[in-house]
Every structure is written in structure tokens, then in C-alpha cells.
Amino acid sequence: MNKRLIAILSILSLLVLLPLIPANAAAKAGEACSKLNTTSITGSKKFTCIKSGKKLIWNKGVAVGSKSTTPIAKIPDPVVTDNSTYLSISECKLARVGNNSDLYIGFPRDAKYPPAVGDRKTVVLFVDFADLSPNPKAFSEMKNVQIPHAEKTFEMISYGKYRLKFDLVEKVYRLPSTSDSYLKAGFENHPLGKPMRAMDHQKVISETVKAADADIDFSKYDFLNIITPDWKEIVEPGASGAPNLNVDGKTFFLSNSGPPSEYIGDPTKINFTTHEIGHIIGLTHIYDNYNQKYSATWDFMGATFAMTDLIGWNKFFLSWIDDSQVNCLSSDSTTQSVHLLTSVGSSTPGTKMVIIKLSPTTALGIENRRQTGLDKLKSSDEGVIVYKIDTTKVDGTGAIQALSKLNKITRDRAGNGAPLSTMTPGESISTDGFTIKVLKRSTNGDFVSISRS
């Protein structure tokens, strides 16, 4: 027999006699392995080859889940309706009704209000009286709490369109009369039942401007913030104006004026300054006699401090939401439409609102609210809100009334219950002849269908 053939047969016979060693032997904790950092899955555990002293062994392993072999079906996004069928946006700029002495939320925005877009400035002035000294904590409250919060808030909620900066004057100006002369006679009938003295805002503003005129160039500022001492009675601060002063080329001075006792050191009132500035730039109290359901919780012009943003209509009114970001529907619309609403609280581009015009002065507002850097929400709190807008209603009489999910409650900063009103996918509301339904939530926003009831 050929010597070469004999050698091959000898090798084959040896291989038959050797024990079979599987190429991928099952790993077992503590047993030897051959290559550092290699892994092996045995049963429900994944083992890794590690170095222990001078040896390589399998570690204790970690549990691994079984992989599903069934693909998860992806639900397609609803098809958004082409906006060419909608009304001109001018149709949804509901008319303002009433005289200029009242605060309304209708268009056009009155020219007496300072601009709410661009880089703007305001000044903070402290005053006292011969018989009353300033609250020693007032300066710190404004410098460290109210001003930083207001500057941050307005820039964020306006999508960077309104950048308001405060100049704080570190001086106290003495007004010429005693404290009582700056209060009106009698007590106000406050809706919450608190007896309050009314401040004579025009007198405070005019005398403060005269006292500070030598130091301040008032032409640089859109409006004032005047911090007075705390009176012995409860005196409510607020926004007002003083006409016909003729100082530094200005004839009409608006101011957020009054004592700090209502908000100083109170974290639930961090929105106090932003609220009063809201009045100065033309916004009204949107609640009805302090009934919080009418302001949908989502607006710091309401009666709660649950949130730190404004409702979509107010942003539209201030030109922070562009005309191109609003879909305007007619009350006669009979065709179902689908809209993708991005969050009103973020600067994400896209449609921010749907407005269904019911009459020249009434409409339905539909918008999407999500967690933002200012409004901290749970995922379950997010969703779509529906509300009615009525521009015939003046300050504090319910110009905006929440309609959706009034039984869905959140807590404001003071711990009080406040309607959240958000609808989630599958939920709907029928009102004023329309059915508004949330179809789907996506990372970009919420899909909403609108049809005749």
C-alpha cells in the first residue's frame, strides 16, 4: 500500500477515536473560556469571558429577554387636510367690541399698548412716603425672583419674539404726600371677599415720574414698575396708566404699581410680575368672577398660577403665533378636516391652532399642550384643549371658557385643584355643531379631526 495513503488512514483513525468537542460549547459560570471579552448566550443568560487572576473564565451572566419574532405593526399617521380650503386668517381675527377704557381680547390690538415684539426695556423704581418705609425684602424679591422669571418667561413663551429687559434702579424716591393720600376712599368689593383699599394709580405714577425725572430718561422705556411700601390695610397692586405727563417726549405712562406684600417670598406667586405686564401689553383676565374653569388653567392671566404660559389665542393676539400657524375654519364647514397641531408651549414650527369662527365675535379655539421648560407636566396631563372665545366679554367676565374635559384636574402651585381640560387619543368633544376628536399622538404633535356633529 502506498506510504502516503497509509499515513492519511492513520490520521483518520485517530480522529475517530478523539472525543467530540462542540465548536460552541455551552458557557457555565466559573468555567474556563478562551478569549477575553467574548460572549456566549446559554439558556436565558448572556455570559462574558473575563480575567480572574491569571485565568480566563465565564462571569456569572446576565438575564436576557427573548426576542419577539412577530413584527409590531406601525399605525400610519392620518393624512393632514390641505389648508387651501380654509378661510383667510383675517376672518378669524375676531372683532374687538366696546370702548378703549376696557380690556378686550379682540382685534385690532389697541395702539395705546406698548409693542410686544422685539427687544424692549422697562424700568423698576422704588418709592416711599414720609410715614412709610419700603419693605426691606422688596429689592431682593424683584432682583432675584420676579425679574429673572419674567425675562425668561416672555422670551420663551413668545418663541424669542419678545425679549423684555428690566433696568432696576437702586434708589428710593420719596413721594411728596403721606401714604393715605395715595389711596382712594372706602374699600373695594373684591370677588374673593377680601376687603381691599384701592390705590390711586395715576397719582402714584405721575409723582414717581416727576421725582425720578432728573435721573431717568423715560423715553428709553415702554412702561414702569413702581414698588411702593406696604400699607397697613390690604392694598392690591396692579397695572394702570397716567396720561398727559409730557416727560422726556412721552405723554402716556403705563405702570405695574403697588406694594409687594401680595407676592413677596411666595413661590406660588412667581408669575405676579408677568401677569401684570400681561395687562400692560393688552391682555385681560380671562376668567369669570374668579371661576377658574373659564381660563383652562393654561394661562397666567387666569385665576390660578398652575402654569407659566399663555393660551394660544393670547399668543395669536400678541402676534407671537404667526398668521400662517393658524387654520381658520368657517362655521358653515361641512367637510371633515384633519390637522397636526404642534405644542403651543414650544417654538416647534407648524400649525399651533385651529380656530372655528362661529360669529364675528365668537369662535372655538383648539390647541395642543405639552411639557415645556416652564410648564412641568406628566405625559398623561398633555393633550388637546378646546375652548370658546368671546370678544364681547370684558375683563373678568369669561372671555375664554374651557369646554373640554372639565373633570380632569391638576394642582396649581398653591395645591388647589384646577381643570386641566386636555384630551388624549380617542377622546372627543361635540360642541356648537362640531365634533373635535384626537386621533393620534406623535413626537411632532397631536393629530385632530374636525367634523360636523
Beta strands, then each sheet from edge to edge (+ up, - down):
strand 1: 39-42
strand 2: 45-52
strand 3: 55-58
strand 4: 62-63
strand 5: 118-128
strand 6: 162-174
strand 7: 183-189
strand 8: 195-199
strand 9: 223-227
strand 10: 238-247
strand 11: 250-258
strand 12: 326-330
strand 13: 337-341
strand 14: 353-357
strand 15: 362-369
strand 16: 383-390
strand 17: 400-402
strand 18: 409-411
strand 19: 417-419
strand 20: 428-431
strand 21: 434-441
strand 22: 446-452
sheet 1: 1+ 2- 3+
sheet 2: 1+ 2- 4+
sheet 3: 6+ 5+ 9+ 11+ 10-
sheet 4: 7+ 8-
sheet 5: 12+ 14+ 15- 16+ 17-
sheet 6: 13+ 22- 21+ 20-
sheet 7: 18+ 19-
end
